[in-house]
Amino acid sequence: MQRIRLRYTKRGRLRFTSHRDFQRAFERALRRAEVPMAYSAGFTPHPKVSYANAAPTGTGSEAEYLEIALTAARDPETLRGLLDGSLPAGLDITDAVEAHTSGLADRLAASLWELRLDGVDPAEARRAVDAFHAAGTVEVQRTTKNGVRTFDCRPAVASLEVVETHPPQADRPEDRPCAILRLVVRHVTPAVRPDDVLSGLRAVADLAPPVPAAVTRLAQGPFDEETGTVTDPLAPDREAAQAKTAAPAAAATAATPEGSV
Protein backbone atom coordinates (compact mmCIF):
# COMPACT_ATOMS: atom_id res chain seq x y z
CA MET A 1 0.00 0.00 0.00
CA GLN A 2 1.30 3.46 -0.95
CA ARG A 3 0.36 6.57 1.01
CA ILE A 4 0.29 10.00 -0.67
CA ARG A 5 0.01 13.29 1.20
CA LEU A 6 -1.65 16.23 -0.55
CA ARG A 7 -1.85 19.95 0.07
CA TYR A 8 -4.92 21.73 -1.25
CA THR A 9 -6.58 25.16 -1.22
CA LYS A 10 -10.00 26.70 -0.64
CA ARG A 11 -10.16 29.93 -2.63
CA GLY A 12 -12.74 32.49 -3.67
CA ARG A 13 -16.37 31.51 -3.22
CA LEU A 14 -15.36 27.93 -2.41
CA ARG A 15 -14.18 29.11 1.00
CA PHE A 16 -17.86 28.77 1.94
CA THR A 17 -17.91 25.03 1.22
CA SER A 18 -18.20 22.90 4.33
CA HIS A 19 -15.74 20.13 5.10
CA ARG A 20 -18.41 17.57 4.19
CA ASP A 21 -18.95 19.30 0.83
CA PHE A 22 -15.22 19.07 0.15
CA GLN A 23 -15.18 15.39 1.07
CA ARG A 24 -17.89 14.65 -1.48
CA ALA A 25 -16.13 16.70 -4.19
CA PHE A 26 -12.80 15.02 -3.47
CA GLU A 27 -14.22 11.50 -3.58
CA ARG A 28 -15.79 12.31 -6.96
CA ALA A 29 -12.40 13.58 -8.15
CA LEU A 30 -10.78 10.30 -7.04
CA ARG A 31 -13.24 8.38 -9.20
CA ARG A 32 -12.82 10.68 -12.22
CA ALA A 33 -9.04 10.42 -12.00
CA GLU A 34 -9.29 6.62 -11.65
CA VAL A 35 -7.08 6.60 -8.59
CA PRO A 36 -6.48 3.02 -7.31
CA MET A 37 -7.82 3.74 -3.84
CA ALA A 38 -7.59 1.40 -0.87
CA TYR A 39 -10.95 0.91 0.89
CA SER A 40 -11.94 0.21 4.46
CA ALA A 41 -13.42 -3.16 5.39
CA GLY A 42 -16.99 -3.79 6.51
CA PHE A 43 -20.49 -3.53 5.05
CA THR A 44 -20.03 0.07 3.80
CA PRO A 45 -16.44 0.39 2.52
CA HIS A 46 -15.07 3.92 2.22
CA PRO A 47 -11.94 5.15 0.45
CA LYS A 48 -9.07 5.51 2.90
CA VAL A 49 -8.70 9.27 3.14
CA SER A 50 -7.41 10.97 6.29
CA TYR A 51 -8.20 14.69 6.67
CA ALA A 52 -6.10 16.79 9.02
CA ASN A 53 -7.31 19.92 10.85
CA ALA A 54 -9.68 21.32 8.22
CA ALA A 55 -10.29 25.09 8.19
CA PRO A 56 -13.67 26.34 9.44
CA THR A 57 -16.42 26.95 6.87
CA GLY A 58 -16.21 30.50 5.50
CA THR A 59 -12.44 30.82 5.77
CA GLY A 60 -10.10 30.55 2.81
CA SER A 61 -6.97 28.46 2.92
CA GLU A 62 -3.76 27.94 1.04
CA ALA A 63 -2.65 25.06 3.27
CA GLU A 64 -5.08 22.21 3.86
CA TYR A 65 -3.72 18.65 4.11
CA LEU A 66 -4.97 15.11 3.63
CA GLU A 67 -3.54 11.64 3.08
CA ILE A 68 -4.79 8.88 0.78
CA ALA A 69 -3.92 5.19 0.65
CA LEU A 70 -3.47 3.46 -2.72
CA THR A 71 -3.42 -0.18 -3.72
CA ALA A 72 -0.93 0.48 -6.53
CA ALA A 73 2.02 2.86 -6.67
CA ARG A 74 1.60 6.17 -8.51
CA ASP A 75 3.94 9.08 -9.16
CA PRO A 76 2.88 11.82 -6.70
CA GLU A 77 3.21 14.70 -9.15
CA THR A 78 1.28 12.89 -11.89
CA LEU A 79 -1.44 12.04 -9.37
CA ARG A 80 -1.54 15.67 -8.20
CA GLY A 81 -2.17 16.89 -11.75
CA LEU A 82 -4.95 14.36 -12.35
CA LEU A 83 -6.76 15.23 -9.13
CA ASP A 84 -6.31 18.96 -9.61
CA GLY A 85 -7.90 18.71 -13.05
CA SER A 86 -10.85 16.79 -11.60
CA LEU A 87 -11.71 19.40 -8.95
CA PRO A 88 -13.47 22.75 -9.46
CA ALA A 89 -11.32 25.89 -9.66
CA GLY A 90 -10.69 27.13 -6.13
CA LEU A 91 -10.23 23.62 -4.75
CA ASP A 92 -6.69 23.19 -6.07
CA ILE A 93 -4.20 20.43 -5.30
CA THR A 94 -0.91 22.32 -4.98
CA ASP A 95 1.53 19.70 -3.64
CA ALA A 96 1.87 15.93 -3.36
CA VAL A 97 4.51 13.73 -1.73
CA GLU A 98 4.78 10.05 -0.91
CA ALA A 99 4.50 9.46 2.83
CA HIS A 100 7.78 8.14 4.21
CA THR A 101 7.20 9.22 7.82
CA SER A 102 4.40 9.01 10.36
CA GLY A 103 2.53 11.67 12.32
CA LEU A 104 1.41 14.23 9.75
CA ALA A 105 -1.45 15.40 11.97
CA ASP A 106 0.94 15.84 14.90
CA ARG A 107 3.11 18.16 12.79
CA LEU A 108 0.24 20.56 12.23
CA ALA A 109 1.07 22.42 15.42
CA ALA A 110 0.30 26.00 14.35
CA SER A 111 -1.33 28.08 11.62
CA LEU A 112 -0.49 31.39 9.96
CA TRP A 113 -3.61 33.40 9.17
CA GLU A 114 -4.32 36.61 7.28
CA LEU A 115 -7.27 38.67 8.54
CA ARG A 116 -8.50 41.43 6.24
CA LEU A 117 -10.51 44.07 8.10
CA ASP A 118 -12.30 46.25 5.55
CA GLY A 119 -13.36 49.62 6.93
CA VAL A 120 -10.76 49.55 9.73
CA ASP A 121 -7.96 52.10 9.77
CA PRO A 122 -4.53 50.43 10.19
CA ALA A 123 -3.67 52.82 13.04
CA GLU A 124 -6.81 51.75 14.91
CA ALA A 125 -5.89 48.11 14.32
CA ARG A 126 -2.36 48.69 15.69
CA ARG A 127 -3.77 50.19 18.90
CA ALA A 128 -6.02 47.15 19.31
CA VAL A 129 -3.14 44.73 18.67
CA ASP A 130 -0.97 46.55 21.23
CA ALA A 131 -3.78 46.26 23.79
CA PHE A 132 -4.13 42.55 23.02
CA HIS A 133 -0.40 41.96 23.58
CA ALA A 134 -0.44 43.96 26.82
CA ALA A 135 -3.34 41.98 28.27
CA GLY A 136 -2.46 39.17 30.64
CA THR A 137 -5.61 37.26 29.75
CA VAL A 138 -8.13 37.73 26.96
CA GLU A 139 -11.32 35.87 27.78
CA VAL A 140 -13.75 35.16 24.95
CA GLN A 141 -16.92 33.14 24.64
CA ARG A 142 -17.92 30.55 22.07
CA THR A 143 -21.22 28.77 21.68
CA THR A 144 -20.77 25.00 21.54
CA LYS A 145 -23.21 22.08 21.45
CA ASN A 146 -22.86 21.95 25.24
CA GLY A 147 -23.64 25.63 25.72
CA VAL A 148 -21.56 28.81 25.98
CA ARG A 149 -17.89 28.25 26.84
CA THR A 150 -15.56 30.93 28.20
CA PHE A 151 -11.80 30.54 27.74
CA ASP A 152 -8.58 32.57 27.53
CA CYS A 153 -7.41 32.88 23.92
CA ARG A 154 -4.23 34.85 24.71
CA PRO A 155 -1.76 31.94 25.37
CA ALA A 156 -2.42 30.31 21.98
CA VAL A 157 -1.44 33.45 20.04
CA ALA A 158 2.25 33.21 19.12
CA SER A 159 2.23 36.47 17.15
CA LEU A 160 -0.23 39.10 15.98
CA GLU A 161 0.72 42.14 13.93
CA VAL A 162 -0.59 44.67 11.44
CA VAL A 163 1.14 44.41 8.07
CA GLU A 164 1.37 46.81 5.17
CA THR A 165 -1.74 46.79 2.99
CA HIS A 166 -1.35 44.55 -0.03
CA PRO A 167 -1.30 46.02 -3.56
CA PRO A 168 -4.77 47.06 -4.78
CA GLN A 169 -6.95 44.18 -5.93
CA ALA A 170 -10.40 43.98 -7.51
CA ASP A 171 -12.06 42.91 -4.25
CA ARG A 172 -10.24 45.50 -2.13
CA PRO A 173 -11.83 48.95 -2.66
CA GLU A 174 -9.34 51.81 -2.48
CA ASP A 175 -11.89 54.37 -1.29
CA ARG A 176 -12.06 53.05 2.28
CA PRO A 177 -9.48 52.01 4.90
CA CYS A 178 -8.39 48.40 5.22
CA ALA A 179 -6.22 46.81 7.91
CA ILE A 180 -4.41 43.52 7.32
CA LEU A 181 -3.48 41.38 10.32
CA ARG A 182 -1.09 38.45 10.36
CA LEU A 183 -1.79 35.94 13.10
CA VAL A 184 0.16 32.85 14.16
CA VAL A 185 -1.88 30.68 16.51
CA ARG A 186 -0.80 27.44 18.15
CA HIS A 187 -3.14 24.46 17.86
CA VAL A 188 -4.10 23.91 21.49
CA THR A 189 -7.13 22.65 23.39
CA PRO A 190 -9.59 24.28 23.31
CA ALA A 191 -8.82 25.27 19.73
CA VAL A 192 -8.39 29.02 19.23
CA ARG A 193 -9.70 30.25 15.89
CA PRO A 194 -9.23 33.58 14.12
CA ASP A 195 -12.76 34.66 15.06
CA ASP A 196 -11.86 34.07 18.72
CA VAL A 197 -8.91 36.46 18.34
CA LEU A 198 -11.21 39.01 16.68
CA SER A 199 -13.55 38.64 19.64
CA GLY A 200 -10.54 39.23 21.90
CA LEU A 201 -9.62 42.42 20.03
CA ARG A 202 -13.19 43.62 20.48
CA ALA A 203 -13.05 42.78 24.20
CA VAL A 204 -9.75 44.55 24.96
CA ALA A 205 -9.92 47.47 22.51
CA ASP A 206 -13.50 47.68 21.22
CA LEU A 207 -12.29 46.90 17.69
CA ALA A 208 -15.42 46.11 15.67
CA PRO A 209 -15.01 45.92 11.88
CA PRO A 210 -18.12 47.21 10.05
CA VAL A 211 -18.16 44.10 7.83
CA PRO A 212 -17.10 40.51 8.59
CA ALA A 213 -13.37 39.88 8.31
CA ALA A 214 -12.04 37.97 5.31
CA VAL A 215 -9.90 35.21 6.83
CA THR A 216 -7.37 33.06 4.96
CA ARG A 217 -5.01 30.41 6.30
CA LEU A 218 -1.65 30.94 4.61
CA ALA A 219 0.27 28.05 6.21
CA GLN A 220 0.06 25.35 8.84
CA GLY A 221 2.69 23.00 10.15
CA PRO A 222 5.41 22.74 12.78
CA PHE A 223 6.06 25.91 14.78
CA ASP A 224 9.68 27.10 14.95
CA GLU A 225 10.05 28.73 18.37
CA GLU A 226 13.31 30.48 17.42
CA THR A 227 12.02 32.23 14.31
CA GLY A 228 8.32 32.32 15.22
CA THR A 229 7.42 30.87 11.82
CA VAL A 230 5.22 28.02 10.63
CA THR A 231 7.23 25.54 8.55
CA ASP A 232 6.38 22.97 5.87
CA PRO A 233 4.85 19.76 7.33
CA LEU A 234 5.71 17.81 4.16
CA ALA A 235 9.43 18.58 4.37
CA PRO A 236 10.30 15.41 6.37
CA ASP A 237 8.70 13.24 3.67
CA ARG A 238 10.61 15.04 0.91
CA GLU A 239 13.88 14.64 2.82
CA ALA A 240 13.20 10.95 3.43
CA ALA A 241 12.44 10.43 -0.28
CA GLN A 242 15.70 12.15 -1.26
CA ALA A 243 17.65 10.02 1.21
CA LYS A 244 16.00 6.88 -0.13
CA THR A 245 16.94 7.84 -3.70
CA ALA A 246 20.49 8.76 -2.76
CA ALA A 247 21.20 5.56 -0.80
CA PRO A 248 21.45 3.15 -3.81
CA ALA A 249 23.68 5.58 -5.70
CA ALA A 250 25.99 5.92 -2.69
CA ALA A 251 26.10 2.12 -2.27
CA ALA A 252 26.95 1.64 -5.93
CA THR A 253 29.76 4.20 -5.72
CA ALA A 254 31.16 2.51 -2.62
CA ALA A 255 31.06 -0.91 -4.31
CA THR A 256 32.98 0.23 -7.41
CA PRO A 257 36.65 -0.86 -7.18
CA GLU A 258 39.07 2.06 -7.03
CA GLY A 259 40.46 2.88 -10.42
CA SER A 260 37.85 0.91 -12.40
CA VAL A 261 36.13 2.43 -15.44
N, C-alpha and C positions, 0 to 999 in steps of 0.2 A: 504494500500500500504506500502510495506517495502522498505527502501532505504539501499543499501549496498555500502560502500566506499572501493575501491581497490587501492593497490599500485602495480605498475608493473615496469619492467625493459626494457631497449633496450640495448642489449649486442652484442659484436662481429660485424659481418657483418650487423646485423639487425639495427645497429645504422644509416644506410643509408636509412632506410625506412622512407617515408614521414608520416606526421600525417594522411593523407587520407588513405595511405596504411594500417596503423595500425587500423584505424576505420573499414576498410573492413575485416581485419583479425579477429578483436575482435567480430564483428557482426556474422561472421561465427562460431566462438567459442561459442557464446551464443546459436546458433541454435544446434550445435553438443552436447552441454552439456544440452540441453533441459531446459534452464533457463526460468521460467515463467515471461517473460518480460512484463512490462507495455508499451503501445504504445501511441503515440501522436494521436490526432484526426485529421480529415481532409481527403482529397482525397488520399494523399500519406502518410499513417501512418509510423512512424519511431520508433524504440525502444528508450525508454527514457534513454539516456546515456549522462551524462554531463562530458566533459573533462576539465581539469583545467591546464592551463599554460604548454602546451606541449613543450618539448625540441626541438630546431631547428634540421632540417634534417642534418645528418652527425655527430651529437654528441651522445655519449652514455649516459645512465642514469640508476641509481639505484633507482630513486625516482620520478616516474611519478604517477599521481593520476587521478582517475575518479570515478563517482558515477552512479549506476544503480538503477532503480525503478522496483520492482517486484509486481506482482499481488497476490502472495502467499508467505508466510514466508519460508525462507530457513536458515539453519545454515551457518553462514559466512565462517567458516573454510572448511566445506564440499563443499560449492560453490567455494571457492578458488581453492581447489584441482581439481574439475571438469573442471574449466576454464583453469587452468594451463596445464592440460593434453590435452586440445583441441587447444592450441596455439603452434607455432613452438618454438624450443629451442632458447633462446635469448630474446623472448618476454615472460617473466615469471611473473606470479602473485605471489607476495611475501607476501602480507598481505591483510586481509579483516576484516572489522568491520561493525556492523550495525550502521547506522547514527542515533544518538540521539541528535545531536546539528545541528545548522545551520551555514552557512558561511564558508564552507571548502575553497572555492577559496580565501576568504579574509585572511585566515590563511597562505596562501602561500606567505609570505612577503619577503622571501629571499632564495637564493640558495647557496649551497656549491659546488664548481666545482674543479676538478683536471685537470690541463693542463700539458700534457707531451710534452716537447720540445726536440725531438731527434736532436742530433748534436749541442746542446747548452751546453756550460760548466756551471755548477752550479754557479761558481764565477761570470761569465758574467751575468747570470740571476739575481743574488743578486744585482749587481750594477744597473741593469735596474729597479728592484723593488724599490731600495732606491731612485732612481731618480723620479720614479712615485709617491712615497709617499711625496717627497719634493716639487713636483709641486703643485702650487695653483690651476691651471686648466689644464686639459688634453683634448684638443679638438680633436675629431675624426670625420670622415665623413662616412656616410652610404648611399648607393643608395636605394631609396625607389620608389614606383610607382609614386610619385609626384616629383621625381628628387633627387638630392644629398642634404642630410641634414647634417648640422654640429652641434654638441652638445658636451657638457662637460661631459665626462664619470667619472670624478674623484669623485663627491659626492656620487655616487651609490656604490662605492667600500668600503665595511666595513672593509675588511682585504685582504691582498695579501702578500704571503710569499713563500719562497723557502723551500721545505722540503727535508729531506734525501731521496735519491733514494731508491725506493722499491727493495726488493730482486729480483735477476735476473729472468726473465720470457722468454718464448719462443719468444715473439714478441718484446723483448727489447734487442737488440744486446749489448754485453759487450765490443765490440771493438771500440765504439765511445761514446763521452760524452752524457749525458741526464740530463736535468734539469726538476724537477717536481715542479709545482706551485700549491698552494692551494689558491683559491679565494672565498671569500664570497661577493656576490653582492646583494644589495637590489633591490626588484622589484619596479621600479619607472617608471615614464613616462617622456621622452621616455625610453623604455626598454633598459637596458645596457646588452649586451651579452658578453660571453667570448672573441669572436673575436674582439669586440670593445676594450676590455682591452688590447688584443695583439696589436691592432693598436696603442693604447696609449703608450705601451712600445716601439714600434718602433718609435713613434713620439718624446718621451722624451729621449730615450737612444739608438736609432738606433739598437734595438734588432730585428733581422730578422732571425728566424729559417730557416735552409736550406730545411726543409720539413714541410708540414702542421702539426700543433699541433693536438695531439689526445686529445679530450676534453670529459670529463665524468662528469655528474652531480651526486654527491654523496648523496645529501640531499636537500630537500626544505621544508619550513614550517615557523613557527613563528621565528622571530629573537630576541634572548635574548640580550638586550643591555649590561647587566652587564657582561656576560661571552663571548659575541661576537660569540655565537654559533647558529646554526640553529636547532630547536627542532622539535619533531614529531607532525605533524598536526593532526594525528589520536588519539592522547592521550586524548583529551577531550571526544571523543566518547567512548573510553575504560573506562574512569573514570565514565562516565554517566551510562554505562552498568553495571559496578560493583556496583554503588550506587543503581541502579534499582533492582539488584539481592539481595543486602543486606537488602533492605527495608522490604520485607515480613518476612524475618527471624527475624529482629529486632522487628517487630510488634508482631510476634508470641511469642517471648521471653517476651515482655512486657505484653502480655495478659495472660500468664501462672500464676496462683495464686502462691504466695510464699509458698514454702514447698510442692507443689504437685509433684507427680512422673510422 
